[in-house]
Amino acid sequence: MGIQVELRVAGKRIQRLPDPAGGFFDAAGDFDRLMFHGNSTLGLLGRLDPHGETRFGTSQMQQLVADVDLLLTLAKAGAEHRGLIRLRSMAERCAEQHGELVFIGD
């Protein structure tokens, strides 16, 4: 299954987010190949627990966006790239709404 990311605001999962490519989505994923546990070039994303939950709050979204932007340069076209674009969109929304992103490993 891999890592899936959810946006939660006031403890509730946001299930309808506008997709940058059109339509809507409720979670981000499909970028597991790019997650290197302990990778020092990835500030936050290098610390993800691939088998449990990792939570990042509003104050961490700027760093998360920087990590995503770095990974976008390495992403394959298609699902991997789309998953990262969705993750970036979720991080921006998280910062605006004072929520948290929850990364759920398999």
GULUM-844822 format. One line per 2 residues: number of its first residue (from 0); their letters; for each residue x, y, z of C-alpha. Coordinates in steps of 0.05 Angstrom, whole numbers, plus 5000, padded with zeros to 4 digits. Each point is the difference from the previous one (the first is absolute). Layout:
NUM) a) X:Y:Z | ...
end
This chain:
0) mg) 5000:5000:5000 | 5054:5051:5018
2) iq) 4996:5067:5034 | 4935:5038:4997
4) ve) 4991:5072:5024 | 4937:5031:5030
6) lr) 4984:5071:5018 | 4966:5009:5068
8) va) 4972:5065:5026 | 4973:5004:5071
10) gk) 5010:4924:5005 | 4956:4984:4940
12) ri) 5024:4972:4934 | 4987:5046:4941
14) qr) 4971:4954:4947 | 4990:5047:4942
16) lp) 5058:5042:4975 | 5005:5035:4933
18) dp) 5049:4962:4956 | 5051:5046:4964
20) ag) 4988:4957:4938 | 4924:5008:5005
22) gf) 4947:4964:5039 | 5009:4982:5073
24) fd) 5042:4953:5043 | 5002:4978:5073
26) aa) 5071:4975:5011 | 5069:5003:4969
28) gd) 5046:4941:4985 | 5038:4963:4945
30) fd) 5067:5032:5016 | 5029:4945:5044
32) rl) 5059:4987:4954 | 5026:5069:5016
34) mf) 4996:4993:5076 | 5068:4983:5028
36) hg) 4995:4989:5075 | 5057:5039:5031
38) ns) 5016:5039:4936 | 5034:5063:5026
40) tl) 4980:5041:4939 | 4927:4991:5019
42) gl) 4988:5040:5063 | 4931:4974:5020
44) lg) 4986:4946:4950 | 5065:4965:5017
46) rl) 4972:4988:5070 | 4936:4964:4980
48) dp) 4983:4934:5034 | 4986:4954:4941
50) hg) 4958:4953:5044 | 4964:5046:5048
52) et) 4973:5071:5004 | 5039:5064:4995
54) rf) 4967:5067:5012 | 5022:5069:4977
56) gt) 4966:5064:5022 | 4990:5069:4971
58) sq) 5069:5026:5022 | 5034:4945:4959
60) mq) 4964:5012:4934 | 5052:5047:4970
62) ql) 5054:4947:5009 | 4954:4946:4973
64) va) 4986:5041:4937 | 5076:5008:4990
66) dv) 5008:4924:5007 | 4944:4988:4949
68) dl) 5030:5050:4952 | 5066:4962:5003
70) ll) 4965:4933:4988 | 4961:5028:4941
72) tl) 5066:5007:4963 | 5010:4925:5008
74) ak) 4929:4976:4990 | 4977:4958:4941
76) ag) 4943:5027:4958 | 4932:4972:5018
78) ae) 4976:4976:5067 | 5065:5017:5037
80) hr) 5002:5072:4976 | 4925:5008:5011
82) gl) 5006:4973:5071 | 5054:5051:5017
84) ir) 4960:5057:4970 | 4941:4979:5043
86) lr) 5045:4996:5061 | 5025:5071:4986
88) sm) 4928:5024:4994 | 4982:4966:5066
90) ae) 5059:5033:5035 | 4978:5069:4975
92) rc) 4929:4987:5023 | 5025:4973:5067
94) ae) 5039:5065:5012 | 4939:5042:4983
96) qh) 4951:4961:5044 | 5047:4985:5059
98) ge) 4993:4925:4992 | 5048:4942:4998
100) lv) 5023:4951:4947 | 4999:4928:5022
102) fi) 5045:4952:4962 | 4976:4928:5008
104) gd) 5048:4944:4983 | 4981:4929:4984
end
